[in-house]
Amino acid sequence: MTAPSTFGLSSEARNLHWLLTNLVEEVPGIQSVAVVSSDGLLLLSSDPGRNQAARQAGGVKPTGPRGSSADLATIVSGIGSLTIGAAKLMESGGVKHTMVAMDEGSLFVMSISDGSLLGVHGSADCDMSVVAYHMALFVGRAGHVLTPELRSELRQSLETATTGSSR
């Protein structure tokens, strides 16, 4: 994973980038990670440069959902919305996490705070309990600092990175 530039970001934003980098580098089998706001916008990604690379790859398909962190964010947001709706219909309280095991991979979605979500795309051979444990650590460390101001800062930094790389 190439570390995104954190120059000019607040210490809270730099800490979240550091936590995300550690999650990806320390847990075997994690392919990509996305932090998504309650309204479905990508806030933080394990590899923001992948969006541009996926567009330029043409016919070559990178691993992961279309090779794009934005696509992972869309999937995470949709699954989060679906499970929250199901929990309301079943009158079962809030959704803590969702795990999807597939033939060639796995998907984990965990609530962070006030509707924000952490999504992880893992390989087929990843240890789901280890991934879930480290996601819970991330959520515990990140949840209290993910304020509206920080979400706005993260969103702006992603937009700046995207427009800067497309020039």
BAFI-3210 file (N, C-alpha, C; in Angstrom, 3 decimals, decimal comma, padded with zeros to 6 digits):
// residues 167
n [1|2|3|4|5|6|7|8|9|10|11|12|13|14|15|16|17|18|19|20|21|22|23|24|25|26|27|28|29|30|31|32|33|34|35|36|37|38|39|40|41|42|43|44|45|46|47|48|49|50|51|52|53|54|55|56|57|58|59|60|61|62|63|64|65|66|67|68|69|70|71|72|73|74|75|76|77|78|79|80|81|82|83|84|85|86|87|88|89|90|91|92|93|94|95|96|97|98|99|100|101|102|103|104|105|106|107|108|109|110|111|112|113|114|115|116|117|118|119|120|121|122|123|124|125|126|127|128|129|130|131|132|133|134|135|136|137|138|139|140|141|142|143|144|145|146|147|148|149|150|151|152|153|154|155|156|157|158|159|160|161|162|163|164|165|166|167]
n.u [000,841|000,588|001,268|-001,058|-000,720|-000,454|000,009|-000,693|-003,033|-005,149|-004,162|-005,864|-006,932|-004,573|-003,939|-006,090|-005,533|-003,121|-004,012|-005,614|-003,720|-002,107|-003,989|-004,361|-001,743|-000,985|-002,784|-003,187|-004,395|-006,176|-007,470|-008,532|-009,735|-012,359|-013,647|-016,749|-019,095|-022,230|-023,949|-023,063|-020,691|-017,300|-014,779|-012,255|-009,618|-007,897|-006,209|-006,162|-005,160|-005,845|-008,297|-007,858|-005,964|-007,500|-009,223|-007,427|-006,473|-007,878|-008,629|-007,487|-008,129|-007,919|-007,511|-010,239|-013,273|-013,927|-011,489|-011,490|-011,602|-013,771|-015,817|-015,870|-016,710|-019,312|-020,519|-020,255|-021,789|-024,320|-024,803|-024,697|-026,937|-028,987|-028,853|-029,368|-031,983|-033,197|-032,816|-034,399|-036,954|-037,180|-037,185|-034,854|-032,848|-029,720|-027,309|-024,330|-022,180|-021,504|-020,911|-019,788|-019,216|-017,594|-016,924|-014,456|-013,488|-014,058|-016,274|-016,532|-018,436|-018,658|-020,148|-019,175|-019,559|-022,354|-023,649|-021,565|-019,407|-017,157|-015,587|-014,282|-012,532|-011,644|-009,312|-009,987|-008,810|-008,415|-008,375|-011,318|-012,082|-009,837|-009,670|-012,133|-011,683|-009,526|-010,780|-012,683|-010,972|-010,000|-012,414|-013,005|-010,927|-011,189|-013,809|-014,606|-013,325|-014,274|-015,706|-018,181|-016,692|-014,191|-014,955|-015,724|-013,246|-011,759|-013,221|-012,860|-010,086|-009,869|-011,233|-009,542|-007,221|-008,136|-008,828|-006,374|-004,813|-005,909|-005,102]
n.v [-001,170|002,144|004,974|007,564|011,091|013,021|015,585|018,735|017,995|017,678|016,597|014,577|013,581|012,648|010,660|008,868|008,060|006,771|004,693|003,268|002,512|000,841|-001,180|-002,375|-003,183|-004,842|-006,947|-010,046|-010,879|-008,802|-006,903|-004,448|-001,396|000,690|003,668|004,933|007,572|008,361|009,114|007,749|008,545|008,229|008,422|007,718|005,728|002,666|002,783|005,373|006,064|004,012|004,378|006,099|004,521|002,309|003,389|003,968|001,490|000,169|-002,654|-004,366|-006,004|-004,998|-006,532|-006,858|-004,940|-003,914|-002,784|-000,392|001,937|003,572|002,014|-000,050|001,470|002,102|-000,427|-001,092|000,940|000,315|-002,312|-001,727|-000,024|-001,795|-003,793|-002,279|-001,465|-004,003|-004,747|-002,844|-003,550|-006,047|-005,325|-005,408|-003,854|-001,999|-002,455|-004,162|-005,467|-006,906|-009,820|-011,287|-014,188|-015,363|-017,360|-016,566|-014,597|-012,231|-010,065|-007,475|-005,471|-002,884|-000,953|002,346|005,022|007,137|006,334|006,093|003,851|001,055|-000,703|-003,757|-005,547|-008,769|-011,463|-014,815|-016,650|-015,368|-014,982|-014,781|-014,145|-012,873|-010,629|-009,380|-008,843|-006,976|-004,978|-004,186|-003,099|-000,893|000,542|001,099|002,833|004,846|005,750|007,745|010,040|010,670|013,112|015,507|017,643|016,457|014,472|016,092|017,285|015,002|014,198|016,425|016,259|013,887|014,606|016,631|015,134|013,465|015,276|016,430|014,278|013,764|015,620]
n.w [000,000|-000,870|000,979|001,465|000,923|003,801|004,318|005,596|006,854|009,755|013,078|013,967|011,567|010,354|012,209|011,794|009,165|009,675|011,392|009,579|007,654|009,229|009,817|007,295|006,659|008,791|009,063|007,733|004,493|003,996|001,416|000,518|001,999|003,164|004,529|005,168|005,053|006,742|004,742|002,568|001,338|000,380|002,762|003,652|002,486|001,771|-000,356|-002,078|-004,629|-006,270|-007,535|-009,753|-011,097|-011,771|-013,647|-015,691|-016,400|-018,323|-020,130|-018,297|-015,355|-012,096|-008,822|-006,514|-005,889|-008,888|-008,787|-007,457|-004,835|-004,483|-005,526|-003,618|-001,448|-002,284|-002,279|000,447|001,622|000,543|001,559|004,266|004,527|003,758|005,791|008,075|007,549|007,553|010,238|011,504|010,535|011,712|014,293|015,925|017,036|016,750|014,065|014,355|013,005|009,766|007,927|004,947|003,348|000,532|-002,425|-003,542|-001,867|000,836|002,646|004,926|007,064|009,331|011,878|012,696|013,951|014,512|012,067|010,229|008,428|008,389|005,936|004,741|002,317|001,949|001,270|000,048|001,736|004,147|007,716|009,175|011,805|012,846|011,173|011,823|014,544|014,430|012,982|014,869|016,782|015,302|014,971|017,642|018,251|016,372|016,353|018,273|017,417|014,947|014,003|012,776|011,667|011,166|009,349|007,216|006,617|005,822|003,577|001,886|001,528|000,071|-002,263|-003,193|-003,656|-005,712|-007,785|-008,137|-009,076|-011,518|-013,276]
ca.u [000,000|001,307|000,637|-001,502|-000,118|-001,224|000,493|-001,745|-004,192|-005,129|-003,572|-006,889|-006,986|-003,332|-004,070|-006,981|-004,762|-002,154|-004,764|-006,028|-002,512|-001,744|-004,971|-004,080|-000,412|-000,792|-003,738|-003,055|-005,589|-006,968|-007,146|-008,833|-010,535|-012,999|-014,467|-017,839|-019,966|-023,614|-024,631|-022,481|-019,510|-016,004|-014,015|-010,890|-009,424|-006,594|-005,382|-006,899|-004,638|-006,409|-009,406|-007,293|-005,321|-008,552|-009,719|-006,404|-006,095|-008,570|-009,120|-006,857|-008,954|-007,244|-008,297|-011,148|-014,454|-013,551|-010,209|-011,716|-012,054|-015,104|-016,750|-016,000|-017,536|-020,691|-020,973|-020,353|-022,941|-025,534|-024,992|-025,026|-028,327|-029,852|-028,887|-030,041|-033,410|-033,640|-032,855|-035,582|-038,135|-037,217|-037,157|-033,739|-031,815|-028,726|-026,441|-022,946|-021,313|-022,016|-019,848|-020,224|-018,173|-017,806|-015,964|-013,151|-013,184|-014,984|-016,604|-016,882|-018,935|-018,828|-020,546|-018,171|-020,324|-023,392|-023,947|-020,363|-019,127|-015,851|-015,734|-013,038|-012,571|-010,579|-009,091|-010,746|-008,144|-008,174|-008,995|-012,401|-012,105|-008,733|-010,078|-013,186|-011,056|-008,772|-011,757|-013,250|-009,954|-010,035|-013,650|-012,859|-009,965|-011,578|-015,192|-014,797|-012,737|-014,894|-016,669|-018,582|-015,595|-013,181|-015,515|-015,636|-011,831|-011,369|-013,889|-012,179|-008,753|-010,045|-011,585|-008,326|-006,324|-008,712|-008,696|-004,941|-004,235|-006,492|-004,546]
ca.v [000,000|003,395|005,868|008,811|012,259|013,565|016,946|019,734|017,475|017,788|015,422|013,518|012,983|011,876|009,457|007,924|007,496|005,849|003,512|002,520|001,912|-000,283|-002,245|-003,060|-003,797|-005,791|-008,058|-010,816|-011,157|-007,615|-006,394|-003,024|-000,899|001,980|004,264|005,575|008,387|007,885|009,378|006,908|009,129|007,697|009,350|007,255|004,530|002,038|003,125|006,323|006,091|002,912|004,847|006,568|003,386|001,456|004,039|003,918|000,108|-000,301|-004,016|-005,131|-005,879|-005,162|-007,277|-006,050|-004,492|-003,090|-002,156|000,974|002,171|004,150|000,902|-000,686|002,366|001,937|-001,730|-000,989|001,782|-000,437|-003,398|-001,082|000,429|-002,978|-004,457|-001,376|-001,607|-005,324|-004,715|-002,063|-004,367|-007,142|-004,718|-006,093|-002,918|-001,555|-003,434|-004,001|-005,838|-007,832|-010,560|-012,036|-015,099|-015,716|-018,354|-015,978|-013,460|-011,949|-008,666|-007,169|-004,110|-002,647|000,409|003,105|005,921|007,944|005,899|005,831|002,428|000,555|-001,859|-004,441|-006,622|-009,700|-012,598|-016,014|-017,396|-014,565|-015,463|-013,830|-013,699|-011,925|-009,397|-008,759|-008,335|-005,760|-003,955|-003,690|-002,214|000,343|001,246|001,614|003,945|005,899|006,183|008,968|011,209|010,875|014,199|016,107|018,451|015,550|013,862|017,106|017,403|013,796|014,244|017,438|015,784|012,902|015,331|017,308|014,104|012,978|016,293|016,630|013,162|013,683|016,695]
ca.w [000,000|-000,846|001,938|000,888|001,538|004,916|004,509|005,736|007,560|011,215|013,735|013,996|010,223|010,188|013,042|011,110|008,052|010,281|011,839|008,395|007,096|010,097|009,634|006,033|006,656|009,887|009,033|006,488|003,702|003,671|000,084|000,485|003,120|002,932|005,578|004,453|005,900|006,820|003,476|001,523|000,706|000,776|003,586|003,841|001,698|001,917|-001,502|-002,907|-005,984|-007,046|-008,368|-011,013|-011,765|-012,320|-014,856|-016,723|-016,688|-019,517|-020,075|-017,220|-014,162|-010,827|-007,852|-005,717|-006,617|-010,029|-008,515|-007,039|-003,473|-004,570|-005,699|-002,311|-000,635|-002,739|-001,785|001,910|001,912|000,219|002,532|005,542|004,456|003,728|007,097|009,020|007,256|008,027|011,700|011,888|010,261|012,675|015,621|016,584|017,472|015,784|013,414|014,795|011,898|008,754|007,246|003,783|002,868|-000,873|-002,896|-003,841|-001,009|001,917|002,842|006,305|007,259|010,764|012,232|013,439|014,808|013,860|010,710|009,435|008,315|007,986|005,061|004,411|001,335|002,277|000,381|000,413|002,805|005,348|008,947|009,406|013,198|013,010|010,498|012,628|015,763|014,114|012,621|016,127|017,357|014,516|015,299|019,000|018,258|015,432|016,528|019,051|016,752|013,636|014,176|011,491|011,144|010,630|008,136|006,167|006,249|005,083|002,267|001,088|001,156|-001,004|-003,489|-003,639|-004,196|-006,958|-008,839|-008,366|-009,836|-012,859|-014,114]
c.u [000,882|000,561|000,206|-000,819|-001,026|-000,776|-000,692|-002,984|-004,040|-004,530|-004,580|-006,974|-005,743|-003,388|-004,991|-006,291|-003,774|-002,844|-005,166|-004,836|-002,083|-002,707|-004,637|-002,754|-000,244|-001,687|-003,629|-004,402|-006,456|-006,500|-007,437|-009,777|-011,132|-013,760|-015,469|-018,689|-021,387|-024,390|-023,962|-021,247|-018,232|-015,244|-012,533|-010,753|-008,025|-005,662|-006,126|-006,420|-005,213|-007,555|-008,906|-006,668|-006,364|-009,111|-008,727|-006,069|-006,773|-009,106|-008,532|-007,652|-008,125|-008,116|-009,167|-012,323|-014,084|-012,231|-010,320|-012,213|-013,453|-016,146|-016,942|-016,879|-019,015|-021,286|-021,199|-021,581|-024,253|-025,823|-025,349|-026,478|-029,303|-029,969|-029,550|-031,550|-033,967|-033,767|-034,061|-036,852|-038,305|-037,226|-036,075|-032,623|-030,845|-027,894|-025,012|-021,972|-022,012|-020,820|-020,458|-019,044|-018,535|-016,766|-014,561|-012,806|-014,198|-015,171|-017,067|-017,343|-019,214|-019,196|-019,437|-018,888|-021,281|-023,622|-022,751|-020,037|-017,683|-016,095|-014,387|-013,325|-011,376|-010,460|-009,878|-010,123|-007,853|-008,907|-010,042|-012,427|-010,997|-009,095|-011,123|-012,620|-010,324|-009,685|-012,367|-012,258|-009,954|-011,248|-013,555|-011,947|-010,438|-012,939|-015,370|-014,210|-013,385|-016,052|-017,111|-017,467|-014,526|-013,681|-015,428|-014,196|-011,368|-011,964|-013,190|-010,794|-008,828|-010,370|-010,380|-007,371|-006,819|-008,532|-007,235|-004,334|-004,796|-005,965|-003,394]
c.v [001,228|004,355|007,150|009,973|012,786|014,980|017,897|019,256|017,673|016,525|014,275|012,807|012,143|010,595|008,427|007,278|006,456|004,565|002,637|001,819|000,705|-001,453|-003,062|-003,817|-004,894|-007,030|-008,786|-011,021|-009,956|-007,075|-004,911|-002,672|000,441|002,397|005,148|006,368|007,839|008,147|008,693|007,458|008,511|008,769|009,006|005,925|003,977|002,388|004,080|006,371|005,018|003,350|005,278|005,415|002,479|002,056|003,904|002,501|-000,430|-001,702|-004,848|-004,905|-006,080|-005,965|-006,327|-005,610|-003,450|-002,364|-000,762|001,064|002,770|003,060|000,154|000,164|002,232|000,638|-001,671|-000,177|001,041|-001,549|-002,826|-000,647|-000,739|-003,634|-003,587|-001,451|-002,931|-005,344|-003,930|-002,862|-005,491|-006,652|-005,357|-005,167|-002,586|-002,694|-003,151|-004,335|-006,839|-008,504|-011,347|-012,880|-015,539|-016,756|-017,778|-014,773|-013,307|-010,441|-008,486|-005,720|-003,950|-001,186|001,079|004,006|006,710|007,621|005,679|004,345|002,166|-000,695|-002,436|-005,536|-007,507|-010,816|-013,800|-016,752|-016,562|-015,191|-014,434|-013,314|-012,690|-010,587|-008,670|-008,158|-007,020|-004,632|-003,347|-002,767|-000,865|001,180|001,858|002,822|005,121|006,504|007,506|010,211|011,529|011,869|014,726|016,938|017,568|014,858|014,834|017,266|016,209|013,805|015,251|016,971|014,724|013,593|016,044|016,313|013,613|014,003|016,564|015,548|013,077|014,761|016,223]
c.w [000,000|000,058|001,245|001,597|002,631|005,231|004,588|006,452|009,062|011,820|013,801|012,649|009,965|011,005|012,396|009,915|008,574|010,744|010,654|007,749|007,917|009,940|008,392|006,087|007,694|009,797|007,694|005,800|003,393|002,325|-000,057|001,621|002,725|004,186|004,856|005,438|005,864|005,538|002,291|000,839|001,265|001,548|003,639|003,132|001,907|000,765|-002,423|-004,351|-006,876|-007,942|-009,734|-011,795|-012,415|-013,613|-016,008|-017,164|-017,939|-019,338|-018,947|-015,954|-012,898|-009,869|-007,055|-006,547|-007,660|-009,802|-007,955|-005,613|-003,469|-004,767|-004,383|-001,407|-000,998|-002,206|-000,282|002,303|001,658|001,208|003,897|005,588|004,502|005,102|008,162|008,813|007,745|009,549|012,204|011,678|011,278|014,119|016,485|017,037|016,364|015,227|013,845|013,672|010,986|008,103|006,100|003,316|001,455|-001,278|-003,031|-002,974|000,100|002,039|004,270|006,359|008,749|010,980|013,021|014,438|013,939|012,386|009,815|009,488|007,919|007,158|004,695|003,394|001,623|001,261|000,886|001,588|004,056|006,536|009,359|010,836|013,467|012,367|011,341|013,916|015,493|013,639|013,879|016,843|016,640|014,909|016,702|019,076|017,415|015,731|017,231|018,394|015,419|013,762|012,811|010,861|010,503|009,367|006,964|005,687|005,415|003,680|001,350|000,648|000,054|-002,325|-004,065|-004,281|-005,556|-008,073|-009,135|-009,207|-011,245|-013,793|-014,918]
res [m|t|a|p|s|t|f|g|l|s|s|e|a|r|n|l|h|w|l|l|t|n|l|v|e|e|v|p|g|i|q|s|v|a|v|v|s|s|d|g|l|l|l|l|s|s|d|p|g|r|n|q|a|a|r|q|a|g|g|v|k|p|t|g|p|r|g|s|s|a|d|l|a|t|i|v|s|g|i|g|s|l|t|i|g|a|a|k|l|m|e|s|g|g|v|k|h|t|m|v|a|m|d|e|g|s|l|f|v|m|s|i|s|d|g|s|l|l|g|v|h|g|s|a|d|c|d|m|s|v|v|a|y|h|m|a|l|f|v|g|r|a|g|h|v|l|t|p|e|l|r|s|e|l|r|q|s|l|e|t|a|t|t|g|s|s|r]
***
